[in-house]
Every structure is written in structure tokens, then in C-alpha cells.
Amino acid sequence: MRDEPGLQLMQLSKVAIAFLFASFVTGCATSSRTIVGQVRAPIDPGDVEVYTSPPRHYEEIALLDASSVGSLGRASEAGTDEAIYRMKEDAAKLGANGILLTGIADQYGGSLGVGIGGFGVSGGRSHVTAGGGSVGFGGPIVQKGVQGVAIYVPGRR
């Protein structure tokens, strides 16, 4: 049995679609920071405490924004954890020993659609048979977005 050009093209298309999907989804994680106070010596991200309400005394170091890698359909709790850890890494580089969370939300990072369609078959001198069809699916790419303030809490490591 010899390889049909259409079969080779379909196999190549599947590989290309998988590569594009993986590249698009994994390339969407981001973080940013805006310095607003005194930067200190870097610390270990594991030493950065997350606060949901302000501690009694603290100094602001930077405004932080982070997002998780996107997922198809809806964001997950693991995405929230990933975004918070990304934020802790940024805060630790600035010497912040705390993060004051100010917001957590789903962020829409576009959408992904995939479709495969059309085929035809013909044969015989006087008999022709043709067929066609397609299949497709799509959905939104959703990330978890986290906002906060990198802070220094005196008296804490």
C-alpha cells in the first residue's frame, strides 16, 4: 500500500495543530511589577507570606500583576496557585517578605478553534461517488489573574 498525499497532509496537519495549541496555551503566562517603594536584598520565594488583609504595619515596595498559563474552557484553582507563586517570585526578587492580595479573577486570553473538513471520492467511468464533511471545535482560553502589592513587614524575616 502506498502513502496517499492526502493522508500525509492530514498527519502533518495534526502535528501542526498540536504544536500550535501547546505553544499558544503555554506561552500566555505573564507577570509585571511597578516599583513604588524601597527595594531590598532578594529573599527566597518560600519566605514570602500572602496576606488577604493588611498587616498592622508594612511598607509598600511594588504593585504586582501575574497570570497563570491559559487553559481551554475555564481557569482552575491550580491556575490561581501558579499565578500567586509567580507573584511570590517577583516579590522575593525585590526583597518583599509579603504580598497583600488585592484581586483574583478569570482573564480571557483569546480563543482557540480547530477544524478539519472536506473529502471527496470518485471512481469508475460512468459512476461517480462524492462525499464531504467537516468537524470542528473551539473555546475560550482562560487564565487566572492575580493582583497584589509586594510589601515589607518589619519584624518578619
DSSP file with accessible surface (Angstrom, degrees, kcal/mol):
  #  RESIDUE AA STRUCTURE BP1 BP2  ACC     N-H-->O    O-->H-N    N-H-->O    O-->H-N    TCO  KAPPA ALPHA  PHI   PSI    X-CA   Y-CA   Z-CA
    1    1 A M              0   0  241      0, 0.0     2,-0.2     0, 0.0     3,-0.0   0.000 360.0 360.0 360.0 129.6    0.0    0.0    0.0
    2    2 A R        -     0   0  187      1,-0.1     2,-0.3     0, 0.0     0, 0.0  -0.617 360.0 -97.7 -95.4 155.1    1.5    3.3   -0.9
    3    3 A D        -     0   0  101     -2,-0.2    -1,-0.1     1,-0.1     3,-0.0  -0.507  34.4-137.6 -70.3 129.8    1.2    6.5    1.0
    4    4 A E     >  -     0   0   95     -2,-0.3     4,-2.0     1,-0.1     3,-0.3  -0.724  10.9-131.7 -85.2 138.0   -1.6    8.8   -0.2
    5    5 A P  H  > S+     0   0   90      0, 0.0     4,-2.3     0, 0.0     5,-0.2   0.885 108.3  55.1 -57.4 -36.2   -0.6   12.5   -0.3
    6    6 A G  H  > S+     0   0   51      1,-0.2     4,-2.3     2,-0.2     5,-0.1   0.889 106.0  50.7 -65.3 -37.3   -3.9   13.4    1.5
    7    7 A L  H  > S+     0   0   81     -3,-0.3     4,-2.4     2,-0.2    -1,-0.2   0.920 110.1  49.6 -66.3 -42.1   -3.0   11.1    4.3
    8    8 A Q  H  X S+     0   0   96     -4,-2.0     4,-2.5     1,-0.2    -2,-0.2   0.923 111.2  49.7 -62.0 -43.2    0.4   12.6    4.7
    9    9 A L  H  X S+     0   0  112     -4,-2.3     4,-2.7     1,-0.2    -2,-0.2   0.921 110.2  50.5 -63.3 -41.3   -1.1   16.1    4.7
   10   10 A M  H  X S+     0   0   88     -4,-2.3     4,-2.1     2,-0.2    -2,-0.2   0.920 111.2  48.0 -64.2 -42.3   -3.6   15.1    7.4
   11   11 A Q  H  X S+     0   0  104     -4,-2.4     4,-1.9     2,-0.2    -1,-0.2   0.919 112.9  48.5 -63.8 -42.5   -0.9   13.6    9.6
   12   12 A L  H  X S+     0   0  116     -4,-2.5     4,-2.5     1,-0.2    -2,-0.2   0.912 109.4  53.7 -63.2 -39.2    1.2   16.8    9.2
   13   13 A S  H  X S+     0   0   51     -4,-2.7     4,-2.7     1,-0.2     5,-0.2   0.900 106.3  51.7 -63.1 -41.3   -1.9   18.9   10.0
   14   14 A K  H  X S+     0   0  122     -4,-2.1     4,-2.3     2,-0.2    -1,-0.2   0.922 111.4  47.1 -62.5 -42.5   -2.5   17.1   13.2
   15   15 A V  H  X S+     0   0  100     -4,-1.9     4,-2.5     2,-0.2    -2,-0.2   0.931 113.3  48.6 -64.2 -44.6    1.2   17.6   14.3
   16   16 A A  H  X S+     0   0   45     -4,-2.5     4,-2.8     2,-0.2     5,-0.2   0.919 111.5  49.3 -63.0 -43.1    1.0   21.3   13.4
   17   17 A I  H  X S+     0   0   58     -4,-2.7     4,-2.6     2,-0.2     5,-0.2   0.934 111.6  48.8 -62.9 -44.8   -2.3   21.8   15.3
   18   18 A A  H  X S+     0   0   60     -4,-2.3     4,-2.5    -5,-0.2     5,-0.2   0.924 113.1  47.8 -62.0 -42.2   -0.9   20.1   18.4
   19   19 A F  H  X S+     0   0  140     -4,-2.5     4,-2.6     2,-0.2     5,-0.2   0.937 113.2  47.0 -65.3 -45.9    2.2   22.2   18.3
   20   20 A L  H  X S+     0   0  113     -4,-2.8     4,-2.7     2,-0.2     5,-0.2   0.915 112.4  50.3 -63.2 -41.6    0.3   25.5   17.8
   21   21 A F  H  X S+     0   0   72     -4,-2.6     4,-2.6    -5,-0.2     5,-0.3   0.954 112.9  45.5 -61.1 -49.0   -2.1   24.6   20.6
   22   22 A A  H  X S+     0   0   48     -4,-2.5     4,-2.3    -5,-0.2     5,-0.3   0.917 115.2  47.7 -62.2 -42.3    0.7   23.8   23.0
   23   23 A S  H  X S+     0   0   53     -4,-2.6     4,-1.3    -5,-0.2    -1,-0.2   0.923 113.9  46.9 -65.0 -43.4    2.6   27.0   22.0
   24   24 A F  H  < S+     0   0   79     -4,-2.7    -2,-0.2    -5,-0.2    46,-0.2   0.949 116.9  41.5 -66.2 -48.1   -0.4   29.2   22.3
   25   25 A V  H >< S+     0   0   15     -4,-2.6     3,-1.1    -5,-0.2    45,-1.1   0.936 118.4  43.5 -69.0 -46.3   -1.6   27.9   25.7
   26   26 A T  H >< S+     0   0   93     -4,-2.3     3,-0.6    -5,-0.3    -1,-0.2   0.728 106.6  62.2 -77.0 -16.2    1.8   27.6   27.4
   27   27 A G  T 3< S+     0   0   61     -4,-1.3    -1,-0.3    -5,-0.3    -2,-0.2   0.332  85.4  79.0 -88.7  10.0    3.0   31.0   26.1
   28   28 A C  T <   +     0   0   24     -3,-1.1     2,-0.2    -4,-0.1    -1,-0.2   0.469  57.9 110.8-101.3  -4.7    0.4   33.0   27.9
   29   29 A A    <   +     0   0   27     -3,-0.6     2,-0.3    -4,-0.1    39,-0.2  -0.558  45.5 171.8 -72.8 135.1    1.6   33.2   31.5
   30   30 A T        -     0   0   84     37,-0.3    37,-2.8    -2,-0.2     2,-0.3  -0.932  20.5-174.4-139.4 162.8    2.7   36.7   32.4
   31   31 A S  E     +A   66   0A  53     -2,-0.3     2,-0.3    35,-0.3    35,-0.2  -0.972   6.7 178.7-152.8 152.3    3.8   38.9   35.3
   32   32 A S  E     -A   65   0A  63     33,-2.7    33,-2.1    -2,-0.3     2,-0.3  -0.978   6.2-164.4-149.4 160.2    4.6   42.5   35.8
   33   33 A R  E     -A   64   0A 113     -2,-0.3     2,-0.4    31,-0.2    31,-0.2  -0.996  10.4-157.7-148.4 149.7    5.6   44.9   38.5
   34   34 A T  E     -A   63   0A  85     29,-2.1    29,-2.6    -2,-0.3     2,-0.2  -0.978  25.6-132.0-128.5 115.1    5.7   48.6   39.2
   35   35 A I  E     +A   62   0A  84     -2,-0.4    27,-0.3    27,-0.2     3,-0.1  -0.497  36.8 159.2 -70.0 130.4    8.2   49.8   41.8
   36   36 A V        +     0   0   73     25,-2.8    26,-0.2    -2,-0.2     2,-0.2   0.355  61.4  17.4-129.1  -2.7    6.6   52.2   44.3
   37   37 A G  S    S-     0   0   31     24,-1.8     2,-0.4    22,-0.1    24,-0.2  -0.736 100.8 -36.6-149.7-161.6    8.9   52.0   47.3
   38   38 A Q        -     0   0  126     22,-0.4     2,-0.3    -2,-0.2    24,-0.1  -0.581  50.6-143.0 -78.3 121.9   12.3   50.9   48.6
   39   39 A V        -     0   0   71     -2,-0.4     2,-0.2    22,-0.1    56,-0.2  -0.634  20.7-165.4 -81.8 140.8   13.7   47.7   47.0
   40   40 A R        -     0   0   55     54,-2.7    56,-0.1    -2,-0.3     3,-0.1  -0.588  35.2 -63.1-116.8-179.6   15.6   45.4   49.4
   41   41 A A        -     0   0   75     -2,-0.2    -1,-0.1    54,-0.2    53,-0.1  -0.369  66.5 -96.2 -64.3 142.5   18.0   42.4   49.0
   42   42 A P        -     0   0   99      0, 0.0     2,-0.2     0, 0.0    51,-0.2  -0.197  43.4-169.1 -60.2 150.3   16.4   39.4   47.4
   43   43 A I        -     0   0   56     49,-1.9    52,-0.1    53,-0.1    53,-0.1  -0.789  34.6 -76.5-129.2 176.8   15.0   36.6   49.6
   44   44 A D    >   -     0   0   96     -2,-0.2     3,-2.2     1,-0.1     4,-0.2  -0.574  35.3-131.1 -76.1 134.4   13.7   33.1   49.0
   45   45 A P  G >  S+     0   0   28      0, 0.0     3,-1.6     0, 0.0    -1,-0.1   0.807 106.7  65.7 -57.2 -27.3   10.1   33.0   47.5
   46   46 A G  G 3  S+     0   0   51      1,-0.3    43,-0.0    43,-0.0    -2,-0.0   0.690  95.0  58.6 -67.3 -17.0    9.2   30.4   50.2
   47   47 A D  G <  S+     0   0   47     -3,-2.2     2,-0.6    41,-0.1    -1,-0.3   0.390  81.9 102.0 -91.6   1.7    9.7   33.2   52.8
   48   48 A V    <   -     0   0    3     -3,-1.6     2,-0.3    -4,-0.2    50,-0.3  -0.790  62.6-151.4 -90.9 120.5    7.1   35.5   51.2
   49   49 A E  E     -b   98   0A  82     48,-2.1    50,-2.3    -2,-0.6     2,-0.5  -0.709   7.7-134.7 -92.4 143.2    3.8   35.4   53.1
   50   50 A V  E     -b   99   0A  51     -2,-0.3     2,-0.4    48,-0.2    50,-0.2  -0.859  20.4-166.0-101.0 126.8    0.5   36.0   51.4
   51   51 A Y  E     -b  100   0A  34     48,-3.6    50,-2.9    -2,-0.5    47,-0.0  -0.920  20.4-172.5-112.6 137.4   -2.0   38.4   53.2
   52   52 A T  S    S+     0   0  124     -2,-0.4    -1,-0.1     1,-0.2    48,-0.1   0.561  85.3  32.8-100.2 -14.0   -5.6   38.8   52.3
   53   53 A S  S    S-     0   0   77      0, 0.0    -1,-0.2     0, 0.0    48,-0.1  -0.980 103.4 -89.8-135.9 151.2   -6.0   41.7   54.7
   54   54 A P        -     0   0   79      0, 0.0    -2,-0.1     0, 0.0     4,-0.0  -0.291  37.6-124.8 -64.6 136.7   -3.3   44.3   55.5
   55   55 A P        -     0   0   24      0, 0.0     3,-0.1     0, 0.0    -4,-0.0  -0.314  34.2-100.0 -68.7 167.8   -0.9   43.6   58.4
   56   56 A R  S    S+     0   0  226      1,-0.2     2,-0.4    -2,-0.0    97,-0.0   0.916 106.1  18.8 -59.4 -46.9   -0.8   46.2   61.2
   57   57 A H  S    S+     0   0  128     97,-0.1     2,-0.3     2,-0.0    -1,-0.2  -0.992  77.5 139.9-129.2 132.8    2.5   47.8   59.9
   58   58 A Y        -     0   0   76     -2,-0.4     2,-0.4    95,-0.2    95,-0.2  -0.981  37.8-132.7-162.1 162.0    4.0   47.4   56.4
   59   59 A E  E     - C   0 152A  81     93,-2.3    93,-2.5    -2,-0.3     2,-0.3  -0.981  26.4-125.6-120.1 134.3    5.8   49.3   53.6
   60   60 A E  E     + C   0 151A  92     -2,-0.4   -22,-0.4    91,-0.2    91,-0.2  -0.593  31.0 169.5 -78.6 137.3    4.8   49.1   50.0
   61   61 A I  E     -     0   0A   0     89,-3.2   -25,-2.8     1,-0.4   -24,-1.8   0.728  60.0 -12.3-112.1 -45.5    7.5   48.0   47.6
   62   62 A A  E     -AC  35 150A   0     88,-1.3    88,-3.2   -27,-0.3     2,-0.5  -0.997  55.1-116.5-158.2 153.6    5.7   47.3   44.3
   63   63 A L  E     -AC  34 149A  84    -29,-2.6   -29,-2.1    -2,-0.3     2,-0.3  -0.821  41.4-158.8 -90.1 132.0    2.4   46.8   42.6
   64   64 A L  E     -AC  33 148A   7     84,-3.2    84,-2.1    -2,-0.5     2,-0.3  -0.876  19.5-179.4-121.0 149.6    2.3   43.3   41.1
   65   65 A D  E     +AC  32 147A  64    -33,-2.1   -33,-2.7    -2,-0.3     2,-0.3  -0.987  12.6 166.8-142.3 131.3    0.3   41.5   38.5
   66   66 A A  E     -AC  31 146A   1     80,-2.4    80,-3.0    -2,-0.3     2,-0.3  -0.993  12.4-166.4-146.4 152.9    0.6   37.8   37.5
   67   67 A S  E     - C   0 145A   1    -37,-2.8   -37,-0.3    -2,-0.3    78,-0.2  -0.952  18.4-123.1-136.4 159.7   -1.4   35.3   35.5
   68   68 A S        -     0   0    3     76,-1.8     2,-0.1    -2,-0.3   -38,-0.1  -0.375  45.0 -78.5 -88.5 174.0   -1.4   31.6   35.0
   69   69 A V        -     0   0   44    -40,-0.1    75,-0.2    -2,-0.1   -43,-0.2  -0.482  60.8-104.8 -67.1 142.3   -0.9   29.6   31.9
   70   70 A G        -     0   0    4    -45,-1.1     2,-0.3   -46,-0.2    73,-0.2  -0.299  33.6-162.1 -71.2 155.1   -4.2   29.5   30.0
   71   71 A S  E     -D  142   0A  41     71,-2.1    71,-2.9    -3,-0.1     2,-0.5  -0.963  28.1-101.2-133.7 155.8   -6.5   26.6   29.8
   72   72 A L  E    S-D  141   0A  69     -2,-0.3     2,-0.9    69,-0.2    69,-0.2  -0.629  96.9  -2.6 -79.9 122.6   -9.3   25.8   27.4
   73   73 A G  S    S+     0   0   42     67,-2.9     2,-0.3    -2,-0.5    -1,-0.1  -0.494 126.2   6.0 103.4 -64.7  -12.7   26.5   28.7
   74   74 A R  S    S-     0   0  193     -2,-0.9     2,-0.1    68,-0.1    68,-0.1  -0.998  70.6-107.5-155.0 154.3  -12.2   27.7   32.3
   75   75 A A        -     0   0    9     -2,-0.3     2,-0.2    68,-0.2    68,-0.1  -0.449  36.0-143.6 -80.8 155.0   -9.5   28.6   34.8
   76   76 A S     >  -     0   0   55     -2,-0.1     4,-1.3     1,-0.1     3,-0.3  -0.683  26.1-108.7-116.9 170.2   -8.6   26.2   37.6
   77   77 A E  H  > S+     0   0  153      1,-0.2     4,-2.3    -2,-0.2     5,-0.2   0.864 120.7  59.9 -63.8 -34.6   -7.6   26.5   41.3
   78   78 A A  H  > S+     0   0   64      1,-0.2     4,-2.4     2,-0.2    -1,-0.2   0.866 100.6  56.0 -61.6 -33.2   -4.2   25.2   40.2
   79   79 A G  H  > S+     0   0    4     -3,-0.3     4,-2.4     2,-0.2    -1,-0.2   0.889 105.5  50.5 -65.4 -37.8   -4.0   28.3   37.9
   80   80 A T  H  X S+     0   0   20     -4,-1.3     4,-2.5     2,-0.2     5,-0.2   0.942 110.9  48.6 -64.0 -45.8   -4.6   30.6   41.0
   81   81 A D  H  X S+     0   0   95     -4,-2.3     4,-2.4     1,-0.2    -2,-0.2   0.903 111.3  50.7 -60.6 -41.6   -1.8   28.8   42.9
   82   82 A E  H  X S+     0   0   63     -4,-2.4     4,-2.4     2,-0.2    -1,-0.2   0.926 111.0  47.4 -62.5 -45.4    0.5   29.2   39.8
   83   83 A A  H  X S+     0   0    0     -4,-2.4     4,-2.1     2,-0.2    -2,-0.2   0.908 112.2  49.9 -65.2 -40.2   -0.2   32.9   39.5
   84   84 A I  H  X S+     0   0   29     -4,-2.5     4,-2.6     2,-0.2    -1,-0.2   0.921 110.7  49.7 -65.0 -41.4    0.3   33.5   43.2
   85   85 A Y  H  X S+     0   0  114     -4,-2.4     4,-2.3     2,-0.2    -2,-0.2   0.924 108.9  51.9 -64.3 -40.8    3.6   31.6   43.1
   86   86 A R  H  X S+     0   0   59     -4,-2.4     4,-1.9     1,-0.2    -1,-0.2   0.914 111.0  48.8 -59.0 -40.0    4.7   33.7   40.1
   87   87 A M  H  X S+     0   0    1     -4,-2.1     4,-2.6     1,-0.2    -2,-0.2   0.899 108.1  53.4 -67.6 -40.0    3.9   36.8   42.2
   88   88 A K  H  X S+     0   0   44     -4,-2.6     4,-2.7     2,-0.2    -2,-0.2   0.892 107.0  52.8 -62.1 -38.1    5.8   35.5   45.2
   89   89 A E  H  X S+     0   0   71     -4,-2.3     4,-1.7     2,-0.2    -1,-0.2   0.930 111.0  46.2 -62.7 -44.1    8.9   35.0   42.9
   90   90 A D  H  X S+     0   0   15     -4,-1.9     4,-0.8     1,-0.2    -2,-0.2   0.914 113.6  48.6 -64.6 -43.3    8.6   38.6   41.7
   91   91 A A  H ><>S+     0   0    0     -4,-2.6     5,-2.4     1,-0.2     3,-0.9   0.918 108.7  53.6 -63.6 -42.6    8.2   39.9   45.3
   92   92 A A  H ><5S+     0   0    3     -4,-2.7   -49,-1.9     1,-0.3     3,-1.5   0.874 102.4  57.9 -61.6 -37.4   11.1   37.9   46.6
   93   93 A K  H 3<5S+     0   0  127     -4,-1.7    -1,-0.3     1,-0.3    -2,-0.2   0.777 108.3  47.9 -62.9 -25.1   13.4   39.4   43.9
   94   94 A L  T <<5S-     0   0    8     -3,-0.9   -54,-2.7    -4,-0.8    -1,-0.3   0.392 120.0-109.3 -94.6  -0.9   12.5   42.8   45.4
   95   95 A G  T < 5 +     0   0    4     -3,-1.5     2,-0.3    -4,-0.3    -3,-0.2   0.622  66.3 151.3  81.5  14.6   13.1   41.8   49.0
   96   96 A A      < -     0   0    0     -5,-2.4    -1,-0.3    -6,-0.2    56,-0.2  -0.616  32.8-165.3 -79.2 134.1    9.4   41.9   49.9
   97   97 A N  S    S+     0   0    1     54,-0.8   -48,-2.1    -2,-0.3     2,-0.3   0.306  70.7  34.3-100.9   8.6    8.5   39.4   52.7
   98   98 A G  E     -bE  49 151A   0     53,-1.6    53,-2.8   -50,-0.3     2,-0.4  -0.993  59.4-149.1-154.7 159.4    4.8   39.7   52.0
   99   99 A I  E     -bE  50 150A   0    -50,-2.3   -48,-3.6    -2,-0.3     2,-0.8  -0.997  11.5-152.8-129.9 127.8    2.2   40.1   49.3
  100  100 A L  E     -bE  51 149A  16     49,-2.8    49,-2.0    -2,-0.4     2,-0.2  -0.896  22.2-138.6 -98.8 107.6   -1.1   41.8   50.0
  101  101 A L  E     + E   0 148A  26    -50,-2.9    47,-0.3    -2,-0.8     3,-0.1  -0.512  28.9 171.3 -69.2 134.2   -3.6   40.3   47.6
  102  102 A T  E     +     0   0A  93     45,-2.6     2,-0.3     1,-0.4    46,-0.2   0.521  62.0   2.9-118.0 -12.7   -6.0   42.9   46.1
  103  103 A G  E     - E   0 147A  22     44,-1.6    44,-2.9     2,-0.0     2,-0.4  -0.914  43.4-170.2-173.5 146.1   -7.7   40.8   43.4
  104  104 A I  E     + E   0 146A  81     -2,-0.3     2,-0.3    42,-0.2    42,-0.2  -0.986  29.7 149.6-138.1 127.6   -8.2   37.4   41.8
  105  105 A A  E     - E   0 145A  47     40,-2.5    40,-3.6    -2,-0.4     2,-0.3  -0.993  47.9 -98.7-154.3 158.2  -10.2   37.0   38.6
  106  106 A D  E     - E   0 144A  66     -2,-0.3     2,-0.4    38,-0.2    38,-0.2  -0.615  37.3-160.0 -75.1 139.3  -10.5   35.0   35.4
  107  107 A Q  E     - E   0 143A  62     36,-3.2    36,-3.0    -2,-0.3     2,-0.6  -0.985  11.9-135.8-122.3 134.8   -8.9   36.7   32.4
  108  108 A Y  E     - E   0 142A 164     -2,-0.4    34,-0.2    34,-0.2     3,-0.1  -0.797  18.4-176.6 -93.8 123.5   -9.8   35.8   28.8
  109  109 A G  E     -     0   0A  28     32,-3.0     2,-0.2    -2,-0.6    33,-0.1  -0.127  53.8 -80.7-110.6  33.6   -6.7   35.4   26.6
  110  110 A G  E     -     0   0A  43     31,-0.2    31,-2.8     2,-0.0    -1,-0.4  -0.637  54.6 -83.5 104.7-162.4   -8.4   34.8   23.3
  111  111 A S  E     - E   0 140A  88     29,-0.3     2,-0.4    -2,-0.2   -39,-0.0  -0.951  21.8-140.0-145.4 163.9   -9.9   31.6   21.9
  112  112 A L  E     + E   0 139A  31     27,-2.8    27,-2.2    -2,-0.3     2,-0.4  -0.994  17.9 179.5-129.6 131.7   -8.8   28.5   20.0
  113  113 A G  E     - E   0 138A  59     -2,-0.4     2,-0.4    25,-0.3    25,-0.3  -0.995   4.2-172.3-132.3 139.7  -10.7   26.8   17.2
  114  114 A V  E     + E   0 137A  26     23,-3.1    23,-2.5    -2,-0.4     2,-0.4  -0.997   7.5 176.6-131.3 134.6   -9.7   23.7   15.3
  115  115 A G  E     - E   0 136A  58     -2,-0.4     2,-0.4    21,-0.2    21,-0.3  -0.999  14.0-172.5-140.3 143.4  -11.5   22.4   12.2
  116  116 A I  E     + E   0 135A  76     19,-3.1    19,-3.1    -2,-0.4     2,-0.3  -1.000  28.5 159.4-129.7 130.1  -10.9   19.5    9.9
  117  117 A G  E     + E   0 134A  54     -2,-0.4    17,-0.3    17,-0.3    -2,-0.0  -0.989  16.9  32.9-155.8 161.5  -13.1   19.3    6.8
  118  118 A G        +     0   0   55     15,-4.6     2,-0.3    -2,-0.3    -1,-0.2   0.719  36.0 172.0  74.0 130.4  -13.9   18.1    3.4
  119  119 A F        -     0   0  138     12,-0.4     2,-0.3     2,-0.0    12,-0.3  -0.962   8.8-164.3-157.2 158.9  -13.1   15.0    1.5
  120  120 A G        -     0   0   60     -2,-0.3     2,-0.4    10,-0.1    10,-0.1  -0.999   5.0-167.2-148.4 149.8  -14.1   13.5   -1.8
  121  121 A V        +     0   0   92     -2,-0.3     2,-0.3     8,-0.3     8,-0.2  -1.000  11.9 171.7-137.0 134.4  -14.0   10.1   -3.6
  122  122 A S        +     0   0   96     -2,-0.4     2,-0.3     6,-0.1     6,-0.1  -0.979   6.4 153.6-139.3 157.3  -14.6    9.4   -7.2
  123  123 A G        +     0   0   41      4,-0.6     4,-0.1    -2,-0.3     6,-0.0  -0.990  30.3  43.7-172.5 165.5  -14.3    6.3   -9.4
  124  124 A G  S    S-     0   0   71     -2,-0.3    -1,-0.1     2,-0.1     0, 0.0   0.186  77.1 -90.4  75.5 163.9  -15.4    4.4  -12.5
  125  125 A R  S    S+     0   0  256      1,-0.1    -1,-0.1     3,-0.0     3,-0.0   0.889 120.3  11.1 -77.6 -41.6  -16.1    5.7  -16.0
  126  126 A S  S    S+     0   0   97      1,-0.1     2,-0.5     2,-0.0    -2,-0.1   0.492 115.2  78.1-117.4  -5.6  -19.7    6.4  -15.6
  127  127 A H        +     0   0  142     -4,-0.1    -4,-0.6     2,-0.0     2,-0.4  -0.925  53.7 179.7-109.8 126.3  -20.2    6.1  -11.8
  128  128 A V        -     0   0  113     -2,-0.5     2,-0.4    -6,-0.1    -6,-0.1  -0.988   5.7-174.2-126.3 130.2  -19.1    9.0   -9.5
  129  129 A T        +     0   0  102     -2,-0.4     2,-0.4    -8,-0.2    -8,-0.3  -0.991   8.3 179.8-121.9 131.6  -19.5    9.0   -5.8
  130  130 A A        +     0   0   86     -2,-0.4     2,-0.3   -10,-0.1   -10,-0.1  -0.961   2.8 179.2-131.2 149.4  -18.6   12.1   -3.8
  131  131 A G        +     0   0   34     -2,-0.4   -12,-0.4   -12,-0.3     2,-0.3  -0.963   0.9 179.8-143.9 161.4  -18.7   12.8   -0.1
  132  132 A G        +     0   0   60     -2,-0.3     2,-0.3   -14,-0.1   -12,-0.1  -0.990  11.0 142.5-158.2 160.3  -18.0   15.7    2.2
  133  133 A G        -     0   0   40     -2,-0.3   -15,-4.6     2,-0.0     2,-0.3  -0.950  20.4-153.0 175.2 168.7  -18.0   16.6    5.8
  134  134 A S  E     - E   0 117A 105    -17,-0.3     2,-0.3    -2,-0.3   -17,-0.3  -0.986   2.0-158.5-155.1 161.4  -16.2   18.5    8.5
  135  135 A V  E     + E   0 116A 102    -19,-3.1   -19,-3.1    -2,-0.3     2,-0.3  -0.990  19.8 163.8-142.2 143.9  -15.7   18.6   12.2
  136  136 A G  E     - E   0 115A  53     -2,-0.3     2,-0.3   -21,-0.3   -21,-0.2  -0.992  12.4-177.1-156.1 158.5  -14.6   21.4   14.4
  137  137 A F  E     + E   0 114A 128    -23,-2.5   -23,-3.1    -2,-0.3     2,-0.3  -0.977   8.9 167.4-152.0 162.8  -14.5   22.6   18.0
  138  138 A G  E     + E   0 113A  51     -2,-0.3   -25,-0.3   -25,-0.3    -2,-0.0  -0.981   3.2 168.7-165.5 171.6  -13.4   25.7   19.8
  139  139 A G  E     - E   0 112A  21    -27,-2.2   -27,-2.8    -2,-0.3     2,-0.1  -0.962  39.2 -73.4 179.7 168.4  -13.4   27.5   23.1
  140  140 A P  E     - E   0 111A  54      0, 0.0   -67,-2.9     0, 0.0     2,-0.6  -0.441  34.9-129.4 -77.2 149.8  -12.0   30.4   25.1
  141  141 A I  E     -D   72   0A   0    -31,-2.8   -32,-3.0   -69,-0.2     2,-0.4  -0.904  32.9-168.0 -94.6 120.8   -8.5   30.4   26.6
  142  142 A V  E     -DE  71 108A   2    -71,-2.9   -71,-2.1    -2,-0.6     2,-0.3  -0.935   9.8-177.0-119.8 135.0   -8.9   31.4   30.2
  143  143 A Q  E     - E   0 107A  18    -36,-3.0   -36,-3.2    -2,-0.4     2,-0.5  -0.859  29.1-117.3-120.6 159.7   -6.2   32.3   32.7
  144  144 A K  E     - E   0 106A  40     -2,-0.3   -76,-1.8   -75,-0.2     2,-0.4  -0.868  30.6-159.2 -94.5 128.1   -6.3   33.2   36.4
  145  145 A G  E     -CE  67 105A   0    -40,-3.6   -40,-2.5    -2,-0.5     2,-0.4  -0.899   7.5-170.8-108.8 136.4   -5.2   36.7   37.0
  146  146 A V  E     -CE  66 104A   0    -80,-3.0   -80,-2.4    -2,-0.4     2,-0.4  -0.994   1.9-169.2-128.7 134.1   -3.9   37.9   40.5
  147  147 A Q  E     +CE  65 103A  52    -44,-2.9   -45,-2.6    -2,-0.4   -44,-1.6  -0.928  22.0 135.2-120.1 148.9   -3.2   41.4   41.6
  148  148 A G  E     -CE  64 101A   4    -84,-2.1   -84,-3.2    -2,-0.4     2,-0.4  -0.971  46.8 -98.9-171.0-177.2   -1.4   42.5   44.7
  149  149 A V  E     -CE  63 100A  12    -49,-2.0   -49,-2.8    -2,-0.3     2,-0.5  -0.988  27.2-133.4-123.5 126.5    1.1   44.7   46.4
  150  150 A A  E     -CE  62  99A   0    -88,-3.2   -89,-3.2    -2,-0.4   -88,-1.3  -0.692  39.1-177.4 -75.5 126.8    4.6   43.5   47.3
  151  151 A I  E     -CE  60  98A   0    -53,-2.8   -53,-1.6    -2,-0.5   -54,-0.8  -0.885  29.8-138.2-128.5 159.3    5.2   44.6   50.9
  152  152 A Y  E     -C   59   0A  60    -93,-2.5   -93,-2.3    -2,-0.3   -56,-0.1  -0.983  16.8-160.6-115.6 122.2    7.8   44.6   53.6
  153  153 A V    >   -     0   0   16     -2,-0.5     3,-1.7   -95,-0.2   -95,-0.2  -0.916  20.3-130.2-104.8 111.1    6.6   43.8   57.1
  154  154 A P  T 3  S+     0   0   65      0, 0.0   -97,-0.1     0, 0.0     3,-0.1  -0.292  91.2  27.0 -59.4 142.4    9.0   44.9   59.8
  155  155 A G  T 3  S+     0   0   91      1,-0.3     2,-0.4     0, 0.0     0, 0.0   0.320  98.6 104.3  87.7  -9.6    9.9   42.3   62.4
  156  156 A R    <         0   0   66     -3,-1.7    -1,-0.3     1,-0.1    -3,-0.1  -0.868 360.0 360.0-100.8 140.3    9.2   39.4   59.9
  157  157 A R              0   0  192     -2,-0.4    -4,-0.1    -3,-0.1    -1,-0.1   0.289 360.0 360.0 -29.9 360.0   12.2   37.6   58.4
